[in-house]
Amino acid sequence: MKNNAHISSDLLKELQTTYKHFPRHTDSLKNESKFDSGLKDFTVSYGNEFSVKPGEILFRQGDLADGLYWIKEGVLVVLDGDLKKPRLLTFRRAGHIIGEIALLEDTQRTASVVAISEAQLIYLNKDKFQDLLALIPDFGLELMRVLSARLREIKPAEYSSGMYDHLTGALSRQAFDIRLVEEIERAKLYRYSFSLVFIDLDKFKEVNDNYGHGCGDEVLIEFAKRIMSGLRTTDLLFRYGGDEFVLILQGIDEVRGTVLVQKLLDDMKATPILEDPPITLVFSAGMSYYPNDGEYPTMLLETADQRVYEAKEKGRGQVVSK
């Protein structure tokens, strides 16, 4: 169930200090799905409880995935690379499940996990976990949601590697290129659909020309905040470049995708993006769908790009979905 090995005391102290200052995001436990709650309840009911000490290694990157853990008490840290000098990914606290993704995808552990405080855990082995999967309906869509939430959790420490856009906080073009390929692979494997949305801000050049690039940056920041506040937990926003953004909307078909993006556009039109100076910002959007519009990145990108061009040709401030 665990390694019984420890990280160095110096590294432990460094991680404990980092945790005190680590940004706290919205607690994902408030948005538990049937998959989350079912997995937690099953683990608590059928798992084995044990404790770990500060600095103790739960499992190492590259280990075979033999089970998963529910954190009853304490704090764990997720680390990438050599444990003598690892890269911090994220922290997990009481109430969280850890170690399930390697089981879901039948892969080796993609990161190491270490306790940074005394922790009480409940362990569920692989065989019992497989029994649980048969009890959960619509497993593919729920799995997709969990994988997306994990992506958001493991990226905050990766600003230096370019996975986030420094200005807006959206995911970067580099992250998009990687994520789109991964999304297609997972959609094929777990048989779900998703929508790709190209967004081009209308007349953004006029903002820069009239008010300066500083104001333009403020508009981009507020735009990203406004969009992200209207998304579901499974959706991802990327800054593609300049005033262009891309959305990946998971598990959404042509009808529901159009409704969601149109609502984002209507909300944007209803309230100025900035009060001083008063600026109302709208956008043109083009949408493509996996697998209906193609099963390769280039096909989805070209279709969405063509449709955003059509939206602009029709007068801007519109969503073209087919």
N, C-alpha and C positions, 0 to 999 in steps of 0.2 A: 504493500500500500504506500510505502514511502521509502526514501533513500537512506535515512539515518545518517546522512552526511550533512556538513554545515558549511556555509560560506564564511569568509574571514570576518573577524570582529570589526575591522575597519570598514568593510563594505556594508555590514549590517548597520553600523552607526550612520553611515552616509545615507542609506535608504530610509532609515527611520526619520532622519532630519528632512529628507526630501518629501516624505509623506505629509509632514506637518504643513508644508507649503504647497502641496500639490493641488491644482484647481479642482474643485468639487463640481461635477456636472449634475444635471438633473438626475435624481435617483431613478434608475431603470426599474427598481422594484415597484414603483408606483404604476407602471404600465405592463404588469405581468399578463402574459397570454395564457391560454389553456396549456400550451406546451411548457411554459415556465413553471406554472403552478403545479401541473401534473408531475413534472420531473422532480420538483422539490418535494412534493408530498410522497411520491414513490420512494425517493431516496431516504427520506426520514423514516418511512415505515419499514423498509427492507434493507437498509444499509447498516454498516457497522461503525460505531462511534469510536474515535480515538483522538489523541491530542498531539500537538507538535510544539516545540520550543522555538523561541526567537533564533533566527539564523538557520533553522533546519530546512533542508531541501525536500520538498514534497515529491517532485519529479524533475528530470532534466530534459532539456531539448534533445530530441532524437530518440528518447525512450519509446518503447512500444506502449500504446494506449491500452491499459488493462482495466481502467475504470474511471469514474468521475467522483467529485467531492462536493458536498454542500457545506458551506462555512456557517457553523452554528455560532461561533464567537471568534473574534480576532481579526487580524489583517494579514493578507498575503500580497506578495508582489510578483508581477509577471516580467520576466527578464529574457532578453535575446542575446545569444552569443556566449562566448567564454565567460564562465562565472568568476574568473579572476578580474575581469574588466568588462562587465556586461552592459548592454544598453537597456535602459528602463522603458517598458512599454506601458504598463498601467498597474493599478492596485485593485484588489478585490476585498470586500468587507463582508461582515456578517450578513447572511441572507442570500448571498450570491452562490451560484453553481460555478464550478471551475473544472476544466478538463474534459468537457463534453464534446467539443468540436472535433478533436482527434478521433473520438469514437464515432461520431456521426459520419465523418469522411473516411474512416478506416485508414488513418495515416499515423505516422510517428508524431510525437509531441513536437509542436512547432515553436515552443518556448519553454523555459524553465520556470518553476514556481517555488517560491521560498517564503516561509513565515517571517514576518518582521515583528510580530508580537506573539505571545503565547496564544495558541489558537485551538479551538475545539472543532473537529471536522466529522462529517459522516460520509463514509465511503460506500459507493455502489459499484459492484464489479461488472465486467463487460456482459456476462451472460444475463444477469438480472436487468441490465440496461436494455438489451435486445428484447427481453420480454415486455418491457414498458412500451417500446415503439409500436408494437402491435395494437396497443390500447388507444393510441392517439389518432383521431381522424384528421384528414387534411395535413398529413405530416409534412409534405413537401413545402407548402406555403409557410408553415410554422418554422421549419428549419431555415428557410430563406430569411425570415425575420430575425432569427437568432444570429445567423451569420452576419447580417448587416449591422446589428447592434454591436457585435464583437469588433467589426471593422472600425466603428466609431470609437470604441474604447481603446484600441491598441495604437491609435495614431497620434495622440496628443504630444508624445515625446519625440515625434519625428519631424519637427519643423525643419531641422537642418538638412534633412534628406530630400526636401522639396515636396512632401506629400500634401502640404497645405499651402494655400495662397496666403502670404503674410498680410496683405492688406485687408481682405474681406473675411478671412477665416473659413471660406469655402475650401473644399478639397481642390487640389491643383490639376493642371492639365496632365502632369506626369501620373498622378493618382488615377485620373480618368482612363488613360491609355491602358493601365494595368487592370483597373476594375472592370472595364467593359468586357475584356477577354474572359476574366474570371466569372462575370455574371452570365455570359453566354454558356460557358462550360457547366455552371451549376444549374442553369435553367434547363439545359439538355438532360442533365443527370436526374434532376428532381421534377422535371416536367411542369414548369410554371412559365408564365409569360411575364414580360415587362415592357414598359414604354420608355423610349429615349426622347428627350425634349431638348431641342436647340432653342435658346433664348437670346435675342439680340435687342439691346436697349434702343429704343427709338429716339433719334435726335440727340444722342448723348454728346456728340461733338459740339452742339450748341451750348451745352452746359459748360464745357471747358472753355469755349471761346468767349462766352458772356461773363462767366464768374471765376474762371481760373481753374487750374488743375487741382488745387487744394480742395476746392468745392466739389470738383468732379470725384475726387477720392472719397469725400464724405458721402456722396450720392451712391457710389458703389458699395460702400460699407453698409449703409442703411438699406440698400436694395437687397443685399445678401441676407441681412438680419430679417427683413420683412418676408422674404421667400422662405427661409428656413423655419420661421415661426408658423408658417402655414402648411408645412409638410408633415407627413406621418413619420413614425420612428424608423420605418424601413426605407424611406426615400433618401437619396443622396444628391447634394448640390456640388457642382464643380465649376470653377472659373476656368473657362476654356482659353481665354485670352482677351485683353482689352475690355470691351463692354459686352463680351459674349460669355454666356453661361450654359451649362448643360445639366439636365436632371435625369436621373435614372429612377423610375417609378416602378417598384417591384410588385408583381402579382396583379397588374392592372391591364385591362383590355382597352380597346379603342374608345368605347363609350365612356367608361369611368375615368380614363386618362384625360379625355377632353374636358370633362366636367371639372376635374381637379385643377387643371391648368387655367381654365377660364375663370374659376373662382380666384385664383392667385392674381390674374390680370385685373378682374373687377375690383378686388381689394386695393390693388395698386392705384387704380384710377380714382378711387373714392377718397383717398387721403394723401395730401402732399408728402413727398419723400423727405423734404426739408421745409421747415417753417421760415427760416431766415438764412438765405433768401428763399422766398416761396417757390418751390419747384415741385411740379407733379410729373412723375415719370411713368411711362408705360413701355410695353415691350411687344415685340412680334415673336411668335413661337411656331416652330414646326415640329411635328411629332412623327416618330416611326415606332414600329411595334415588332417585338420578337415573339413568335417566329414568322408572323404574317408578312413582314416586309423584308425578311432575310434572316439568315442564320450566321452571318459573318459581320464583324465590326464595320468594314467598309460599306457594306450594303445598308446597314442601319444608319450610318453617319451620312451617307450621300442622300438617302431619302429624307431624313430630317432636315438637312441643309437645303434641299430643294424646296421643301415645304415652308421653311422660314422665309425663303426668298419670295415665295408666292404670297405669304402674309404681308410682306412689305409692299409688294406690287398692288395688293388689294386695298392699300391705304394705311397700313401699319396698325398697331394696337389690336392685333387679331391673332387667333390660334387656328392654324391649318393642320388638320389631322389626317386628311386623305385626299 
